[in-house]
Amino acid sequence: LHFVLMLGVYGMVDSFTTRDACHGSYGNLYGTLAFILLVILIFFSLEPVRRKMYELFYYTHFLWIGVIALGCMHSTEMIYYVAAPIALWVIDRLLRCVDWIGTAKVQHAVAFEGDVAKLVVQCPKIARAIDRLGSRAIGSYVYVKCYDASGNPVDLHPFSISGFPGGSKNMMMQASNVVTVPFSPQATDALAPYAPPAIAPSQGPTPGYYYPAQPAEVSMAAVPDLEAKGGGEDSTVAGDDAITLHIKKMGDKTWSSALVEAVRGKGSDLRITLEGPYGYMGVSLEHYSTVVCVGGGIGFTPMAPLLEMALNEDKCNKLLPKLLRVWVVWTVQKKEHVAWFKALLAQCAQFNGRVQFKVRVHVTRDSPPEGAVPCFKGRADMSQVMEEVKQEDAPGQIAVLACGPAAMVKETMSLGRASGMHCHFETFLL
């Protein structure tokens, strides 16, 4: 607006003059150049541009330095208004550099079908921060720098944390020599001689949802080859000082593409740096008795820590004291994509604790796979899901979390808000 008004007063020619046009000014030229740099910065911030060329979007943001410098030359009084913000920015950058020095070591890395890499990264500083945040850490993210994907020291990318320190291992281990065995087809066949009879749930099933038999507790010593006879998915969870990340390739010749290829080539032998955690969800989950998690593709990642927390009886009692039900509706394109969170969802489907899980995975382009995770062909009918949710709890006690394709998120938010539910959505659009 300032540039348009000045253009009307001085005209095009005098907009590029170096004559003193106002008090404390070195001329209109520097103001015009500052405006041009600002237009370039805004252009590369547009969604189609920043989504396809994140690195270019990131680096063009440093044009703000030129905008400020030229603005101060255009009007020297401007320096009094920008000095404090610049000082805060410098302090912030220094503190972030200190974060980069912290220890971060990849403990486990695997690349799934669908170009998704799972990283379990040891980082005590971030683990302590997550523990302090408690349930408010759900939905938080970290900046990731991988030197095997890019040699640029400032090339950091934000990713949601998909697994908190400790994961759900406390739920799995009932004793030092006892493990809760999933009733997958493979595990059932392998453990038939050892497992006690299944116990059916006392409550009647909700139509369309999977209610498994109660898991059996079996001595690990009795079945030494349990892991070899399992479902075969990656079930590694983060240790007490580590977090889990799921990172999807977002196109050819991108940073995420280089990272996935580095995982395939080097495994856990990656050089990595983390910064964070940042952010939190817009709803306080500790106040709700029912949470509905609706995810599409890799958009399921910010909700996975909630499932881990609900599976851990001690953490759930402390951090989510009112939680009684968790609905999980996850939509993927191919059956191979289910492996991204198969181990976690299988635990939820077989859980027999205070929190009741209702798990539903939809596969849109393939026939749904068989196994411990209940999978269905086609997209989820969110209207039907929301009607079933409303029958079990008062709308004010229900939180809806959504992340994924824009159309899916819009439909979920519209249905939830129309029913009086408290809604929060995440977006991966950079």
C-alpha positions, 0 to 999 in steps of 0.5 A, spaced: 500 500 500 505 504 501 509 503 495 502 504 491 501 511 494 508 513 493 508 511 486 502 515 485 505 521 488 512 521 485 511 517 478 515 511 475 521 515 474 522 518 481 520 512 484 527 510 482 531 516 484 536 517 489 534 524 491 532 525 498 525 525 498 523 525 505 526 526 512 532 522 513 532 518 506 537 516 501 532 516 496 526 512 493 530 507 489 532 503 496 524 503 498 523 501 491 528 495 491 526 493 498 519 492 495 521 488 489 525 483 494 519 483 498 514 481 492 519 475 490 519 473 497 512 473 497 511 469 491 516 463 493 511 463 499 505 461 495 503 454 496 504 451 489 511 454 489 513 452 496 510 445 496 514 443 490 521 447 491 521 447 499 529 449 498 528 455 494 522 457 498 527 457 504 533 460 502 529 466 498 526 468 505 533 470 507 531 476 502 528 479 508 535 481 510 536 485 504 528 488 505 530 491 512 537 494 509 534 497 503 528 499 508 533 503 513 536 506 507 530 509 504 528 511 511 533 511 516 528 512 522 526 505 520 532 502 524 529 504 531 523 500 529 527 493 527 533 493 532 529 489 537 526 484 532 533 483 529 536 482 536 531 477 538 532 473 531 539 473 532 538 470 539 533 465 536 539 463 531 544 462 536 539 458 541 538 453 535 545 452 533 546 450 541 540 445 539 544 442 533 550 441 538 546 436 542 547 428 541 542 425 536 544 418 534 540 413 529 538 407 533 534 404 527 532 405 520 528 402 515 525 404 508 518 401 507 514 400 500 511 407 498 517 411 499 517 412 507 523 411 512 522 410 519 527 413 523 528 411 531 533 417 533 536 417 540 536 424 542 536 425 550 535 433 550 528 432 546 526 426 550 526 430 556 523 436 553 517 431 551 517 428 558 516 435 561 510 437 556 506 430 557 500 430 553 501 437 550 507 434 546 502 430 542 502 433 535 509 436 536 514 436 531 522 437 530 527 439 525 531 434 521 538 435 518 541 429 515 548 430 512 547 424 508 541 427 504 544 434 504 551 437 505 548 444 506 549 445 514 542 449 514 538 445 510 533 443 516 526 440 514 520 439 519 517 433 521 511 430 526 514 426 531 510 419 530 513 415 536 515 418 543 520 415 548 519 408 550 513 407 545 508 402 548 513 397 550 511 398 557 504 395 555 507 389 551 512 387 557 507 384 563 513 381 566 520 380 565 519 373 561 512 374 559 509 378 553 503 379 550 502 375 544 498 378 538 492 374 535 495 374 528 494 368 524 501 367 524 502 368 531 496 364 533 498 358 529 505 358 532 502 359 539 496 354 539 500 349 544 502 354 549 496 360 549 490 359 553 483 359 550 481 366 548 476 370 552 471 374 548 469 381 550 463 383 555 461 388 550 457 387 544 461 389 538 459 396 534 458 394 526 464 394 522 469 395 527 474 389 529 473 387 537 479 381 538 479 376 543 483 378 549 491 377 548 494 371 551 500 372 556 505 366 554 512 365 557 518 367 552 522 362 554 517 357 552 517 359 545 524 362 543 522 363 536 516 367 537 519 373 533 521 369 527 514 366 527 510 373 527 507 378 522 514 380 519 512 388 520 517 392 523 515 393 530 521 397 533 519 402 538 523 408 541 527 407 547 527 411 553 531 417 550 529 416 543 523 418 538 520 415 532 520 419 525 516 417 519 518 421 513 515 420 506 518 421 499 515 428 497 517 427 489 524 426 485 530 430 486 527 432 493 531 432 500 526 427 502 527 423 496 535 423 498 533 421 505 529 415 503 535 413 499 540 414 504 536 409 509 536 404 503 543 405 502 546 406 509 541 403 514 542 406 521 549 409 519 546 416 518 549 422 520 543 426 523 541 432 527 535 434 530 532 441 533 525 441 537 520 439 539 516 445 537 508 446 536 502 442 540 495 441 538 489 446 539 485 441 543 487 439 550 486 431 550 487 430 557 480 433 558 476 428 553 473 421 554 473 420 546 478 422 541 477 420 534 483 420 530 482 420 522 488 420 518 490 419 510 497 416 508 503 419 512 498 424 515 497 419 521 504 420 524 502 426 529 496 421 532 501 415 533 504 418 539 496 418 542 495 411 541 502 409 544 500 413 550 493 410 551 497 403 550 501 405 556 497 404 562 501 408 567 502 414 562 495 414 560 492 414 567 497 420 569 496 424 562 490 422 559 486 421 566 479 421 562 480 418 556 476 411 555 475 410 547 480 412 541 477 411 534 482 410 529 480 411 521 486 411 517 486 411 509 491 409 505 492 407 497 496 401 497 496 395 502 503 395 503 502 402 506 499 399 512 506 396 514 508 403 516 504 403 522 502 396 522 505 394 529 502 399 533 495 398 530 495 391 531 497 392 539 491 397 539 486 392 536 488 387 541 488 391 547 484 389 553 485 395 558 482 401 560 481 405 553 477 401 548 480 402 541 476 402 535 481 401 529 479 401 522 484 401 516 481 403 509 485 401 503 483 405 496 487 401 490 488 394 493 485 389 496 485 390 504 491 385 507 489 380 512 492 380 519 491 383 526 489 390 523 482 390 521 482 393 514 477 394 509 476 396 501 475 403 499 474 410 503 471 410 510 464 413 510 465 419 515 458 420 516 457 413 519 463 414 523 461 420 526 454 418 527 457 412 531 461 416 535 455 420 537 452 414 540 457 413 545 459 420 548 456 427 549 459 431 543 463 436 548 467 430 551 469 428 544 475 431 540 476 430 533 483 430 530 484 430 522 490 430 518 491 428 510 488 430 504 485 437 504 478 434 502 478 428 507 480 433 513 475 438 510 469 433 511 471 431 517 472 438 520 465 439 517 462 433 520 465 434 527 463 441 528 456 440 526 455 435 531 458 440 537 465 436 537 472 439 538 476 439 532 483 440 530 487 439 524 494 438 522 497 440 515 503 438 512 503 443 506 509 447 507 
